[in-house]
Amino acid sequence: MATLEILHWNDVHGRWSGLAQLSARARTIRETAPHPVLLLDGGDVEEGSVRLSALSKGVAGWRMLGAAGVDAAVVGNGGLLRYGADVLADYAAGLGSAPLICDLEIDGQPLRGTARSRVIPAGDLTVGVIGATDYYPQYDVFGLSERGRVTAVRAEAQMLRRQGADVVVLLSHCSLNADRATSWALRGKVDLIVGGHSHDVLDEGDLTQGIPIVQAGCFGERLGRVTIQVTAEGVDVVNVCHEVVDNEWPADQRVLDELAACERDLQIWLEQPVAELPAAVGWQELYDSAIARLLAGALLSAYPGEVGMVIAGHCTAGLPQGTVTRGDLWAATASPGNAATATITGSVLRSMVAKGTSTSYATTVPRTFRGRPYGALHLAGAELRDGELVVGDSPVVDDRRYRVTGSDLELSSYGLLVDIEPEDLVVHAPVILPELLEEQLRKQYPTDPSD
């Protein structure tokens, strides 16, 4: 009989202090256990509302996972949904191994920088770990396609068994409900599901499904522990528990050192000048925000049309007169939104503007903005004159079609400004709004006038 222990956490969401404490505890367990111990991350170490995570596109979190000695991590939605698949190679570099994901692909191939599964030696045992993640329709924009999860996981499991895996684990960022649904089709192929995404606290696991399922809540608050025994008869999960992070737990100095290194690297990047503005650009949270109008104009300049639009909630500060650094720009907007273009009728445009400039819409606080309101819709190339919507110098004609540029939020149904997404909607990924604004400011207000 051989014993294996698996430690796990999931959905850290930028709680670096909690991550450092979890790592210290995991390191102690690994150093003192009489049996091999693996450490797994269940996805979403990134968090768009945390400065370091947002400005590094999530890479900082993956660097800290690497410092923590994580053996395998699954791709969550936190980075992929915001920044596209191109960022995954940077996540791999930070972690020191390929993030796992078997149920998304590009042109029939794994996403660049990722692997569908991996084999990990654990003492006398060999452990195979497979990654799977929840699918979002927005992934279509990045050219990703969904593989049937059950088929994909079963195929990887069979391959891992042929490679000598004694234990096969599915590292899932798919939600507890999804894991429960797929567990029955994975019996005999997979021995354990280590879950994430839904933030469920399963102190003793769920042992009532097709195969055992574990998940450790969220925000770096719990360390999951699973003890497995491997015999000639098979693989048995013999114990599942959680340790709740205590304020007295020490922090892992390796993680703290990597956090400091990430901050230093970020500061160097932020200090770079990007533009020389002739006048300051103001900010308001809800209405009449000059920075929002500037962003709408930048969108329209980058993707020419007749109307540019952006809600104020994308912006969080103004810009100073004179030299503007990248830090100034990202303080003004760190929005992970992508530019989007579409053709809409005048009546739809009129409806969008009426709703987007209403008090009820401007003060709505969506989950998307983590406690901040949408703010009012700001326009470029169009304006309200005495209550009448004008594009250029002409009143809007209801049955005429207009070319509009905004972000994916304004022109998609989840921004609540359109009921039905335009048929020709194109989201221009993976460039995000601060990157687009920087590009336009460099062109319009270069730091070297001779450029």
Rosetta blueprint (number, residue, H / E / L):
1 M L
2 A E
3 T E
4 L E
5 E E
6 I E
7 L E
8 H E
9 W E
10 N L
11 D L
12 V L
13 H L
14 G L
15 R L
16 W H
17 S H
18 G H
19 L H
20 A H
21 Q H
22 L H
23 S H
24 A H
25 R H
26 A H
27 R H
28 T H
29 I H
30 R H
31 E H
32 T H
33 A L
34 P L
35 H L
36 P L
37 V E
38 L E
39 L E
40 L E
41 D E
42 G L
43 G L
44 D L
45 V L
46 E L
47 E L
48 G L
49 S L
50 V L
51 R H
52 L H
53 S H
54 A H
55 L H
56 S L
57 K L
58 G L
59 V H
60 A H
61 G H
62 W H
63 R H
64 M H
65 L H
66 G H
67 A H
68 A H
69 G L
70 V L
71 D L
72 A E
73 A E
74 V E
75 V L
76 G L
77 N H
78 G H
79 G H
80 L H
81 L H
82 R H
83 Y H
84 G L
85 A H
86 D H
87 V H
88 L H
89 A H
90 D H
91 Y H
92 A H
93 A H
94 G H
95 L H
96 G L
97 S L
98 A L
99 P L
100 L E
101 I L
102 C L
103 D L
104 L E
105 E E
106 I E
107 D L
108 G L
109 Q E
110 P L
111 L L
112 R L
113 G L
114 T L
115 A E
116 R L
117 S E
118 R E
119 V E
120 I E
121 P E
122 A E
123 G L
124 D L
125 L E
126 T E
127 V E
128 G E
129 V E
130 I E
131 G E
132 A E
133 T E
134 D L
135 Y L
136 Y L
137 P H
138 Q H
139 Y H
140 D H
141 V H
142 F H
143 G L
144 L L
145 S E
146 E E
147 R L
148 G L
149 R H
150 V H
151 T H
152 A H
153 V H
154 R H
155 A H
156 E H
157 A H
158 Q H
159 M H
160 L H
161 R H
162 R H
163 Q L
164 G L
165 A L
166 D L
167 V E
168 V E
169 V E
170 L E
171 L E
172 S E
173 H E
174 C L
175 S L
176 L H
177 N H
178 A H
179 D H
180 R H
181 A H
182 T H
183 S H
184 W H
185 A H
186 L H
187 R L
188 G L
189 K L
190 V L
191 D L
192 L E
193 I E
194 V E
195 G L
196 G L
197 H L
198 S L
199 H L
200 D L
201 V E
202 L L
203 D L
204 E L
205 G L
206 D E
207 L L
208 T L
209 Q L
210 G L
211 I L
212 P L
213 I E
214 V E
215 Q L
216 A E
217 G L
218 C L
219 F L
220 G L
221 E L
222 R E
223 L E
224 G E
225 R E
226 V E
227 T E
228 I E
229 Q E
230 V E
231 T E
232 A L
233 E L
234 G E
235 V E
236 D E
237 V E
238 V E
239 N E
240 V E
241 C E
242 H E
243 E E
244 V E
245 V L
246 D L
247 N L
248 E L
249 W L
250 P L
251 A L
252 D L
253 Q H
254 R H
255 V H
256 L H
257 D H
258 E H
259 L H
260 A H
261 A H
262 C H
263 E H
264 R H
265 D H
266 L H
267 Q H
268 I H
269 W H
270 L H
271 E L
272 Q L
273 P E
274 V E
275 A E
276 E E
277 L E
278 P L
279 A L
280 A L
281 V E
282 G L
283 W L
284 Q L
285 E L
286 L L
287 Y L
288 D L
289 S L
290 A H
291 I H
292 A H
293 R H
294 L H
295 L H
296 A H
297 G H
298 A H
299 L H
300 L H
301 S H
302 A H
303 Y L
304 P L
305 G L
306 E L
307 V E
308 G E
309 M E
310 V E
311 I E
312 A H
313 G H
314 H H
315 C L
316 T L
317 A L
318 G L
319 L E
320 P L
321 Q L
322 G E
323 T E
324 V E
325 T E
326 R H
327 G H
328 D H
329 L H
330 W H
331 A H
332 A H
333 T L
334 A L
335 S L
336 P L
337 G L
338 N E
339 A E
340 A E
341 T E
342 A E
343 T E
344 I E
345 T E
346 G H
347 S H
348 V H
349 L H
350 R H
351 S H
352 M H
353 V H
354 A H
355 K H
356 G H
357 T L
358 S L
359 T H
360 S H
361 Y H
362 A H
363 T L
364 T L
365 V L
366 P L
367 R H
368 T H
369 F H
370 R L
371 G L
372 R L
373 P L
374 Y L
375 G L
376 A L
377 L E
378 H E
379 L E
380 A E
381 G L
382 A E
383 E E
384 L E
385 R E
386 D L
387 G L
388 E E
389 L E
390 V E
391 V E
392 G L
393 D L
394 S E
395 P E
396 V L
397 V L
398 D L
399 D L
400 R L
401 R E
402 Y E
403 R E
404 V E
405 T E
406 G E
407 S E
408 D H
409 L H
410 E H
411 L H
412 S L
413 S H
414 Y H
415 G H
416 L L
417 L L
418 V L
419 D L
420 I L
421 E L
422 P L
423 E L
424 D L
425 L L
426 V E
427 V E
428 H E
429 A E
430 P E
431 V E
432 I E
433 L H
434 P H
435 E H
436 L H
437 L H
438 E H
439 E H
440 Q H
441 L H
442 R H
443 K H
444 Q H
445 Y L
446 P L
447 T L
448 D L
449 P L
450 S L
451 D L
